Amino acid sequence: MAAPARRAGARPVLWLIALYAISRLAFRAAGVRFDLRPLDTSWQILDPVLLRHDLLESLFYMPGQPPLYNLMLGLVLKTGGNDTVLALLFRCLYSAMALATVLLLYALMRRLGVRVAIAFSTALVFMLTPALVLYEAIPYYTLPILVLLGGIAWLFHACIERPAFGRLCALFAAMAALIYLRSMFQWQWFVVLALFCALVLPGHRRQVFAAAAIPLLIVFALYGKNLAITGHFATSDWMGMSLSKLTTLAIDHDERERLVAAGALSQMALHDAPFKPPEAYPWIFDDLEPTGITVLDQRRKSTGHVNFNHIGYAQVSQQALDDAMASLRRHPEAYLRSMGTAWLMFLRPSSDYPFLADNRADIAPYSRAFSLLLAGQPVYPEKPGFDLQPGHIGILIALGYALAVGFGLALLVRCAMRRRISTAEATLIFLWLNIMYVSVIGNAFEVDENQRFRFSVNPFIAAMLAVLAERVWAATRSRRERKPHV
């Protein structure tokens, strides 16, 4: 009986793989193509010339972003192919990550006790969301984050189910890799989740701490390297510029002029955007001595776009951070208002992102239907932008998010009160912790791209809702069975 059971268990996975291939052929027929333009324009991506010919030195010294994302891009670019070949290579790579995310989501739900029908349907809906279709057609770090988070959740469940030093090492190595990939994830995230792992594995705490030690040291090595280069103990030296959008630049311009005249803010506070070219900061860039490192010295990339990894932006960001703190003290209401906007942006469909516009237009009827029926978005923006209208909020997205957060909080309280936790409950709380981390940190330090942040934990939200649906269904059926027949 074991072999037929295994074949039956594998059948939904094979169906998911087949439906993925069919759906992507259909979207290609509709006009979706892999967009290589961000390789030239994106702030997060190094100069393509450096990625091809000076990869290791540039990765080591770049202060604006952790290095793993650009390492991945550089390895592909080093194949030396033309745009057609590169688009094909990236398409295969990103498709593999998208499919892996779908299969990890399905596997995780099954491990959490979700029946095949609900797990399969949830994974299928996620597979067909316009956001996944669009983000896998652009060389952003969105898909690498998705697949790493999915792998981390799967590994966590495996560690709780059957603790082993090797599994714990794999879990913490994957967590360190995520910090090396995306600056949103910081050492505090790693430590909190490591402590949670030790808490739910009381008999294996030495193994947990031993397995976490080396990956955490590798993480701190990145911080130490950046501290030596820029003076910032961080995985990115852009935080001040990002935070200024929620604080300094959220204050009325006339009030900013008054604060600058009073000496409370620097001249930088009069700018209308946080990320400006070097010419906007002559008092910083004109006095800098060359370091001899190309990635730190070039003001513009070979593509003509600004190189925000220039060493001067460490000073720009520090000044922006000082202004942001001063603005926060004087006008906390501006920051609270910005955070409110960030949370509303967080609840938009993830496909409403300006840099997805061309491919999104090719599947507009499909995207519109999905946004209305699955996201509950009253007003579909024909051309997605960073401006926010009330009708752009996904009502069903907000409801699903609230249910997942409430479910996770209830589990946390219940387990804390009874001082006992199952493998499934520990995994669900682990998912909840990640959802809350991305929600709170993302919306506290950035406004404009928040719907993209939520997309990185959409599989976790979906898994929690699937488990909740399974438990509600089981409880309802149990009550019906106990009800006496007349």
Secondary structure, DSSP 8 states (H G I E B T S, - for coil): -HHHHHHHHHHHHHHHHHHHHHHHHHHHHHT-----THHHH-TTS--HHHHHHSHHHHHHH--SS-SHHHHHHHHHHTT---HHHHHHHHHHHHHHHHHHHHHHHHHHHHHTT--HHHHHHHHHHHHH-HHHHHHTTS-SSHHHHHHHHHHHHHHHHHHHHS--HHHHHHHHHHHHHHHHH-TTS-HHHHHHHHHHHHHH-GGGHHHHHHHHHHHHHHHHHHHHHHHHHHS--SS-S-HHHHHHHHTGGGS-HHHHHHHHHTTSS-GGGG-SSSS--GGG-HHHHTT----S-HHHH-SB-TTSSB-TTSTHHHHHHHHHHHHHHHHHHH-HHHHHHHHHHHHHHHTS-TT--GGGHHHHHHTHHHHHHHHHHTS--SS--SS--S---GGGS-HHHHHHHHHHHHHHHHHHHHHHHHT---HHHHHHHHHHHHHHHHHHHHHHH-SS-HHHHHHHHHHHHHHHHHHHHHHHHHHHHHHHHHS---
